[in-house]
């Protein structure tokens, strides 16, 4: 009986020892590194270089189409890549049907003008007779001749308008370049029948290049103070291109909280920027000197006050280790860039600007990119 107990106890003890050994081999759970949005502190009046990615596109680009139906009579097969100046002929429709219509309307107009002259002559004669001898004709007859003259003149005006429309339609059989540019796409072939407003070719004006970059909301207010903007394209990394702000979007993206800003630049003479090329826009963001020397400014969202205290703090992020520490600060006035910090921070410090109420002392974080560098 005792031997039976020993046999049953041994496997149980072995199981406990194995479980203990396995649990001892398991590594300790590592706390996840939390990403945080952060802002690098700069002194008031200091310049800070920022860069934002984007892609080039033509300043002017359009799909060209005829305004009337017809058969393509002139459309080069090797059109793609050809350059055109404003007013140059790109394609042409068979004009014969439209020429016939113009000739027909011109004939109708000649007849209508002749009828109008006769009606005017008849009216004058009838009016003169009535004036000289009222008994020789009636006033009603004079009024009828006047009405006939007015109707004939109305016919002239109507046919004149139709003739002008026919001449316009004849002119629409010519497809001309609305600006200097290069053909980058062809959607149909010669001798094909095309409908009005059916795209025939695409024309791009590469004399000026645009780039749209997305600017974070904590930077957009300083955009009027940006100077020395340049764009460096990946294909030409050593050749920055001067640019300027062309348009500023007024509505932020709901997902990224960034504003679209369109830059414009001239096509360089030494190399060619093509639509779709990737690059980065850089500029010097000059902070307005609204604070005293030595003061700094940070976004309002960086400063918080614990419920149990009446002091202001920020979370300073160690750029090397990623560890956050709570730093007391002395704040000043609200300014354009956010809020003055009179003491507690220095230029170059990184401070968290979002989620400050959920961070804790010594927490490991990683600095999130805010779409710019």
GUZAFI-56439 format. One record per residue (C-alpha): residue number from 0; chain; x, y, z. Coordinates in Angstrom, 2 decimals. Example, Ala and Ser with C-alpha at 12.3 -4.5 7.8 and 13.67 -1.06 7.14 Angstrom:
BEGIN
PT   zagu   tigu         X         Y         Z
PT      0      A     12.30     -4.50      7.80
PT      1      A     13.67     -1.06      7.14
***
This chain:
BEGIN
PT   zagu   tigu         X         Y         Z
PT      0      A      0.00      0.00      0.00
PT      1      A      2.80      2.43      0.87
PT      2      A      4.62      1.53     -2.28
PT      3      A      1.50      2.37     -4.24
PT      4      A      1.38      5.87     -2.63
PT      5      A      5.01      6.47     -3.55
PT      6      A      4.37      5.56     -7.16
PT      7      A      1.47      8.04     -7.35
PT      8      A      3.29     10.88     -5.57
PT      9      A      6.45     10.81     -7.68
PT     10      A      4.79     11.79    -11.00
PT     11      A      2.97     14.64     -9.25
PT     12      A      6.21     15.99     -7.80
PT     13      A      7.92     15.74    -11.17
PT     14      A      5.07     17.71    -12.77
PT     15      A      5.35     20.48    -10.20
PT     16      A      9.12     20.71    -10.69
PT     17      A      8.74     20.83    -14.48
PT     18      A      6.15     23.63    -14.25
PT     19      A      8.36     25.59    -11.91
PT     20      A     11.30     25.18    -14.25
PT     21      A      9.30     26.27    -17.28
PT     22      A      7.91     29.32    -15.49
PT     23      A     11.40     30.34    -14.46
PT     24      A     12.59     30.27    -18.09
PT     25      A      9.91     32.73    -19.31
PT     26      A     11.28     36.26    -19.98
PT     27      A      9.84     39.19    -18.12
PT     28      A      7.18     41.15    -20.01
PT     29      A      8.62     44.31    -21.62
PT     30      A      6.51     47.44    -21.44
PT     31      A      5.47     48.74    -24.88
PT     32      A      7.11     51.93    -26.08
PT     33      A      4.39     54.54    -26.53
PT     34      A      4.54     56.93    -29.49
PT     35      A      3.91     60.58    -28.62
PT     36      A      3.63     63.78    -30.61
PT     37      A      6.42     66.10    -29.59
PT     38      A      7.64     69.61    -30.35
PT     39      A     11.23     70.83    -30.31
PT     40      A     11.56     74.06    -28.36
PT     41      A     13.17     77.05    -30.07
PT     42      A     13.97     80.49    -28.79
PT     43      A     11.78     83.43    -29.74
PT     44      A     13.08     85.02    -32.91
PT     45      A     15.11     81.91    -33.81
PT     46      A     14.95     80.32    -37.25
PT     47      A     14.11     76.64    -37.51
PT     48      A     14.45     74.62    -40.69
PT     49      A     11.56     72.26    -41.39
PT     50      A     10.99     69.94    -44.32
PT     51      A      7.85     68.33    -45.69
PT     52      A      7.42     65.66    -48.39
PT     53      A      5.42     66.04    -51.56
PT     54      A      5.20     65.21    -55.27
PT     55      A      5.55     67.44    -58.30
PT     56      A      2.69     68.14    -60.64
PT     57      A      2.24     70.43    -63.61
PT     58      A      0.91     73.90    -62.83
PT     59      A     -1.47     73.65    -65.81
PT     60      A     -2.81     70.35    -67.13
PT     61      A     -5.94     69.71    -69.14
PT     62      A     -7.65     67.04    -71.21
PT     63      A     -8.55     68.65    -74.53
PT     64      A    -11.71     67.81    -76.48
PT     65      A    -13.60     69.16    -79.47
PT     66      A    -16.79     71.10    -78.86
PT     67      A    -18.56     69.46    -81.85
PT     68      A    -18.93     65.93    -83.24
PT     69      A    -16.97     64.77    -86.25
PT     70      A    -14.35     62.55    -87.87
PT     71      A    -10.72     63.15    -86.96
PT     72      A     -8.89     64.33    -90.05
PT     73      A     -5.57     65.50    -88.60
PT     74      A     -4.07     63.78    -85.53
PT     75      A     -0.42     62.76    -85.57
PT     76      A      0.38     59.18    -84.54
PT     77      A      3.55     60.23    -82.70
PT     78      A      1.88     63.07    -80.84
PT     79      A      2.97     62.08    -77.32
PT     80      A      5.97     64.10    -76.22
PT     81      A      5.47     66.84    -78.80
PT     82      A      5.57     70.41    -77.56
PT     83      A      3.07     73.05    -78.65
PT     84      A      2.89     76.79    -78.22
PT     85      A     -0.33     78.56    -77.35
PT     86      A     -2.57     78.69    -80.45
PT     87      A     -0.80     75.86    -82.30
PT     88      A     -3.05     73.36    -84.09
PT     89      A     -3.08     69.96    -82.35
PT     90      A     -5.90     68.15    -84.20
PT     91      A     -8.67     68.82    -86.70
PT     92      A    -12.05     67.36    -87.62
PT     93      A    -13.39     66.94    -91.14
PT     94      A    -14.95     70.41    -91.68
PT     95      A    -17.08     69.72    -94.79
PT     96      A    -20.46     69.32    -93.05
PT     97      A    -19.86     72.51    -91.09
PT     98      A    -18.67     74.40    -94.19
PT     99      A    -21.86     73.40    -96.00
PT    100      A    -23.93     74.66    -93.09
PT    101      A    -22.12     78.00    -93.12
PT    102      A    -22.66     78.37    -96.89
PT    103      A    -26.35     77.53    -96.48
PT    104      A    -26.79     80.10    -93.72
PT    105      A    -24.95     82.72    -95.77
PT    106      A    -27.41     82.10    -98.64
PT    107      A    -30.39     82.37    -96.29
PT    108      A    -29.02     85.62    -94.91
PT    109      A    -28.67     87.14    -98.36
PT    110      A    -32.30     86.26    -99.15
PT    111      A    -33.49     87.59    -95.79
PT    112      A    -31.68     90.89    -96.31
PT    113      A    -33.22     91.21    -99.77
PT    114      A    -36.68     90.57    -98.33
PT    115      A    -36.02     93.13    -95.61
PT    116      A    -35.05     95.75    -98.18
PT    117      A    -38.24     95.08   -100.17
PT    118      A    -40.35     95.24    -97.04
PT    119      A    -38.74     98.56    -96.10
PT    120      A    -39.36     99.93    -99.58
PT    121      A    -43.00     98.78    -99.53
PT    122      A    -43.55    100.37    -96.15
PT    123      A    -42.06    103.73    -97.20
PT    124      A    -44.13    103.82   -100.38
PT    125      A    -47.33    103.00    -98.53
PT    126      A    -46.52    105.60    -95.86
PT    127      A    -45.86    108.31    -98.48
PT    128      A    -49.13    107.55   -100.28
PT    129      A    -51.04    107.76    -97.03
PT    130      A    -49.37    111.04    -96.10
PT    131      A    -50.08    112.63    -99.52
PT    132      A    -53.57    111.23   -100.06
PT    133      A    -55.13    109.45    -97.07
PT    134      A    -58.02    108.36    -99.24
PT    135      A    -55.78    106.47   -101.66
PT    136      A    -54.86    103.86    -98.99
PT    137      A    -55.82    102.99    -95.46
PT    138      A    -54.00    103.30    -92.19
PT    139      A    -54.44     99.55    -91.73
PT    140      A    -52.52     98.96    -94.96
PT    141      A    -49.67    101.13    -93.71
PT    142      A    -49.61     99.25    -90.42
PT    143      A    -49.53     95.90    -92.27
PT    144      A    -46.55     97.06    -94.35
PT    145      A    -44.80     98.19    -91.14
PT    146      A    -45.41     94.80    -89.53
PT    147      A    -44.06     93.03    -92.62
PT    148      A    -40.92     95.21    -92.50
PT    149      A    -40.37     94.45    -88.79
PT    150      A    -40.83     90.72    -89.40
PT    151      A    -38.31     90.79    -92.26
PT    152      A    -35.77     92.58    -90.04
PT    153      A    -36.37     90.02    -87.31
PT    154      A    -35.64     87.24    -89.81
PT    155      A    -32.35     88.95    -90.67
PT    156      A    -31.35     89.10    -87.03
PT    157      A    -32.29     85.46    -86.43
PT    158      A    -30.45     84.15    -89.47
PT    159      A    -27.43     86.32    -88.63
PT    160      A    -27.27     84.68    -85.20
PT    161      A    -27.57     81.22    -86.77
PT    162      A    -24.78     82.07    -89.20
PT    163      A    -22.53     83.17    -86.36
PT    164      A    -23.26     79.89    -84.54
PT    165      A    -22.47     77.91    -87.70
PT    166      A    -19.19     79.76    -88.13
PT    167      A    -18.36     79.05    -84.47
PT    168      A    -19.04     75.35    -85.02
PT    169      A    -16.76     75.41    -88.06
PT    170      A    -14.06     76.98    -85.90
PT    171      A    -14.59     74.27    -83.27
PT    172      A    -13.33     71.68    -85.76
PT    173      A     -9.84     72.99    -84.91
PT    174      A     -8.30     71.84    -81.61
PT    175      A     -5.63     74.32    -80.54
PT    176      A     -3.29     74.51    -77.56
PT    177      A     -4.70     76.85    -74.88
PT    178      A     -1.19     77.33    -73.43
PT    179      A      2.41     76.27    -74.05
PT    180      A      2.79     72.62    -73.12
PT    181      A      3.62     69.02    -73.95
PT    182      A      1.25     66.26    -75.03
PT    183      A      1.42     63.44    -72.48
PT    184      A     -1.52     61.26    -73.51
PT    185      A     -3.58     60.51    -76.64
PT    186      A     -7.01     58.93    -76.22
PT    187      A     -8.08     58.25    -79.83
PT    188      A     -6.69     57.74    -83.34
PT    189      A     -6.92     59.49    -86.66
PT    190      A    -10.07     58.97    -88.78
PT    191      A    -12.10     57.95    -85.74
PT    192      A    -15.47     59.56    -85.09
PT    193      A    -15.43     61.51    -81.83
PT    194      A    -18.23     63.07    -79.86
PT    195      A    -18.29     66.58    -78.51
PT    196      A    -16.46     66.81    -75.16
PT    197      A    -14.81     63.40    -75.71
PT    198      A    -11.17     63.66    -74.57
PT    199      A     -8.66     63.56    -77.39
PT    200      A     -5.29     64.47    -75.84
PT    201      A     -3.81     65.66    -72.54
PT    202      A     -1.67     68.80    -72.48
PT    203      A      0.70     69.63    -69.61
PT    204      A      2.42     72.95    -68.99
PT    205      A      5.74     72.13    -67.35
PT    206      A      7.08     75.68    -67.38
PT    207      A      5.89     75.93    -63.79
PT    208      A      5.74     73.10    -61.27
PT    209      A      3.50     72.71    -58.24
PT    210      A      3.95     70.63    -55.11
PT    211      A      1.36     70.05    -52.39
PT    212      A      2.75     69.53    -48.88
PT    213      A      0.78     68.85    -45.70
PT    214      A      1.60     71.24    -42.85
PT    215      A      0.71     70.35    -39.22
PT    216      A     -1.76     72.59    -37.43
PT    217      A      0.87     73.65    -34.87
PT    218      A      3.01     75.05    -37.71
PT    219      A      0.44     76.45    -40.16
PT    220      A     -0.03     79.72    -38.24
PT    221      A      3.64     80.55    -38.78
PT    222      A      3.48     80.03    -42.54
PT    223      A      3.31     83.77    -43.37
PT    224      A      6.74     84.08    -41.75
PT    225      A      8.37     81.36    -43.85
PT    226      A     11.28     82.48    -45.99
PT    227      A     13.84     80.92    -48.31
PT    228      A     11.64     77.99    -49.41
PT    229      A     13.41     75.41    -51.58
PT    230      A     12.37     72.03    -52.94
PT    231      A     14.87     69.22    -53.37
PT    232      A     13.75     66.31    -55.55
PT    233      A     14.98     62.77    -54.98
PT    234      A     16.11     62.58    -58.61
PT    235      A     18.28     65.70    -58.19
PT    236      A     19.36     65.66    -54.53
PT    237      A     22.07     68.31    -54.91
PT    238      A     20.00     70.85    -56.85
PT    239      A     17.45     72.69    -54.67
PT    240      A     14.80     74.65    -56.56
PT    241      A     13.49     77.98    -55.17
PT    242      A      9.74     77.97    -54.53
PT    243      A      7.02     80.13    -53.05
PT    244      A      3.62     79.59    -51.47
PT    245      A      0.87     79.57    -54.12
PT    246      A     -2.18     78.50    -52.10
PT    247      A     -2.96     77.64    -48.47
PT    248      A     -5.77     75.21    -47.68
PT    249      A     -8.34     76.44    -45.17
PT    250      A     -9.56     73.06    -43.90
PT    251      A     -7.48     70.50    -42.02
PT    252      A     -7.54     66.78    -42.77
PT    253      A     -9.76     64.94    -40.28
PT    254      A     -7.25     62.08    -39.98
PT    255      A     -3.86     63.82    -39.99
PT    256      A     -4.85     67.31    -38.76
PT    257      A     -2.66     68.84    -41.47
PT    258      A     -3.39     71.60    -43.98
PT    259      A     -2.61     71.29    -47.71
PT    260      A     -0.24     73.99    -48.91
PT    261      A      0.56     74.36    -52.61
PT    262      A      4.04     75.55    -53.58
PT    263      A      4.95     76.79    -57.05
PT    264      A      8.33     76.99    -58.75
PT    265      A      9.76     77.68    -62.20
PT    266      A     11.08     74.80    -64.26
PT    267      A     14.88     74.81    -63.85
PT    268      A     17.02     75.44    -66.91
PT    269      A     19.65     72.78    -66.14
PT    270      A     17.32     69.81    -65.61
PT    271      A     13.66     68.92    -66.03
PT    272      A     11.24     68.17    -63.22
PT    273      A      8.55     65.73    -64.32
PT    274      A      5.09     65.34    -62.83
PT    275      A      5.08     62.72    -60.09
PT    276      A      8.67     63.22    -58.94
PT    277      A      9.05     62.98    -55.16
PT    278      A     10.87     65.60    -53.13
PT    279      A     10.97     67.58    -49.90
PT    280      A     10.17     71.24    -49.39
PT    281      A     12.31     73.10    -46.88
PT    282      A     11.95     76.55    -45.41
PT    283      A     13.10     78.69    -42.55
PT    284      A     10.26     79.21    -40.10
PT    285      A     10.97     82.52    -38.43
PT    286      A      9.31     82.75    -35.04
PT    287      A      7.98     86.22    -34.42
PT    288      A      9.89     87.92    -31.60
PT    289      A      6.92     88.42    -29.28
PT    290      A      8.85     87.37    -26.17
PT    291      A     11.83     88.75    -24.32
PT    292      A     15.32     87.50    -25.09
PT    293      A     15.84     84.01    -23.66
PT    294      A     12.13     83.16    -23.52
PT    295      A     10.71     80.26    -25.50
PT    296      A      7.31     79.37    -26.89
PT    297      A      5.54     76.01    -26.98
PT    298      A      2.11     74.85    -28.17
PT    299      A     -0.59     75.33    -25.57
PT    300      A     -1.27     71.58    -25.49
PT    301      A      2.18     70.92    -24.02
PT    302      A      1.43     72.65    -20.70
PT    303      A     -0.72     70.99    -18.03
PT    304      A     -1.63     71.55    -14.37
PT    305      A     -2.18     68.50    -12.10
PT    306      A     -5.48     68.46    -10.19
PT    307      A     -3.71     68.53     -6.81
PT    308      A     -1.37     71.41     -7.61
PT    309      A     -1.44     74.96     -8.91
PT    310      A      1.83     74.74    -10.84
PT    311      A      2.34     74.29    -14.55
PT    312      A      4.32     71.40    -15.99
PT    313      A      5.43     69.90    -19.32
PT    314      A      6.69     66.44    -20.19
PT    315      A     10.28     66.68    -21.44
PT    316      A     11.33     63.80    -23.70
PT    317      A     14.97     62.69    -23.60
PT    318      A     15.88     62.52    -27.29
PT    319      A     18.51     59.82    -26.67
PT    320      A     16.70     57.46    -24.29
PT    321      A     13.06     58.28    -25.03
PT    322      A     12.29     58.60    -21.31
PT    323      A      9.87     61.34    -20.21
PT    324      A     10.20     63.46    -17.11
PT    325      A      7.85     66.00    -15.61
PT    326      A      9.30     69.50    -15.71
PT    327      A      7.88     72.50    -13.86
PT    328      A      7.66     75.64    -16.01
PT    329      A      6.84     79.29    -15.49
PT    330      A      4.45     80.45    -18.19
PT    331      A      3.76     83.90    -19.59
PT    332      A      1.26     85.24    -22.10
PT    333      A     -0.54     83.46    -24.89
PT    334      A      1.13     84.34    -28.18
PT    335      A      0.70     83.45    -31.84
PT    336      A      2.79     80.29    -31.61
PT    337      A      1.20     79.07    -28.36
PT    338      A      2.27     80.15    -24.88
PT    339      A      5.37     81.79    -23.49
PT    340      A      7.60     79.74    -21.19
PT    341      A      9.69     82.10    -19.09
PT    342      A     11.58     79.47    -17.11
PT    343      A     12.04     75.69    -17.06
PT    344      A     12.83     75.00    -20.72
PT    345      A     15.68     75.74    -23.09
PT    346      A     15.97     75.70    -26.89
PT    347      A     16.45     72.19    -28.20
PT    348      A     14.29     70.46    -25.58
PT    349      A     11.61     68.10    -26.83
PT    350      A      8.21     68.34    -25.11
PT    351      A      5.12     66.16    -25.54
PT    352      A      2.21     68.09    -27.07
PT    353      A     -0.56     65.49    -26.99
PT    354      A     -1.81     63.01    -24.41
PT    355      A      0.02     64.83    -21.60
PT    356      A     -2.54     63.76    -18.97
PT    357      A     -1.90     60.06    -19.60
PT    358      A      1.91     60.01    -19.43
PT    359      A      3.81     59.01    -16.28
PT    360      A      7.26     59.78    -14.93
PT    361      A     10.02     57.65    -16.46
PT    362      A      7.77     56.21    -19.18
PT    363      A      9.49     55.04    -22.37
PT    364      A      8.18     56.80    -25.50
PT    365      A      9.09     57.39    -29.12
PT    366      A      8.76     60.77    -30.80
PT    367      A      6.18     60.72    -33.57
PT    368      A      6.79     62.57    -36.82
PT    369      A      4.33     65.42    -37.41
PT    370      A      4.80     65.17    -41.21
PT    371      A      7.80     67.47    -41.13
PT    372      A     11.41     67.28    -40.07
***
